[in-house]
Amino acid sequence: MPESATAPAVATDADRGCMRLFVPAAVLAIGLGYALGGRLSRLAALRLRWPALAMVGLALQLVTGPGDVVPVAALYLSFALLIAFALVNIRTAGFALVLIGVLLNLTAIVVNDGMPVSRAALVASGQADTLGDLVSGETVKHHLAGPGDDLVFLGDVIAVPALEQVVSVGDVFVYGGFVLVVALAMRGRVRSAPGRGLAVTEGVPDGA
């Protein structure tokens, strides 16, 4: 990934994009939960282990400085924490998808020294104005996909024009897993690990 030795790294729309997808994903998850006959009140019974790992991991992806070394270190630490969070909750329905998605995104970043972003997808999603930041190398996590990148299909290549975002296959898995976790918790069908209280106890009748 091209980087300027003197210019500070900045967080662009590409870096913050997945964060902004949380609200529509949450709406979809709750809608699916209701469609399956679930109730929002059951989310209060959802118990996930070590949620601080996820919160700190997501926050670290917004670190932009100082210099280039700190943001890169924060990015890889972020992935380590997110993988750990997915693993400790792997028995909860939906977290297998989350884990797969995080690993796919990490693979794309490790192989290419950053997440490659498709020029065509950016334009299609209405984000052509962000091309300059990606070309100049002012971002740590993302760069414009080029001929030197590998496994580009794992990069940010999926345009979502309605949300003016570009996502990766890994993002689809992560948010798909999140939707399942919430929807199934509302339905009362999330399995709990024996003796660990990871999630909602399954089999609660709808009329209870």
Sequence and secondary structure as in RCSB ss.txt:
>XXXX:A:sequence
MPESATAPAVATDADRGCMRLFVPAAVLAIGLGYALGGRLSRLAALRLRWPALAMVGLALQLVTGPGDVVPVAAL
YLSFALLIAFALVNIRTAGFALVLIGVLLNLTAIVVNDGMPVSRAALVASGQADTLGDLVSGETVKHHLAGPGDD
LVFLGDVIAVPALEQVVSVGDVFVYGGFVLVVALAMRGRVRSAPGRGLAVTEGVPDGA
>XXXX:A:secstr
    SSS     HHHHHHHHTHHHHHHHHHHHHHHTT  GGGGGG   S HHHHHHHHHHTT   STTHHHHHHH
HHHHHHHHHHHHHTTTSTTHHHHHHHHHHHHHHHHHHTSEEE HHHHHHTT GGGHHHHHHT  SSEEE  TT S
 GGGSEEEEEGGGTEEEEHHHHHHHHHHHHHHHHHHHT     TTT  S  S   TT 
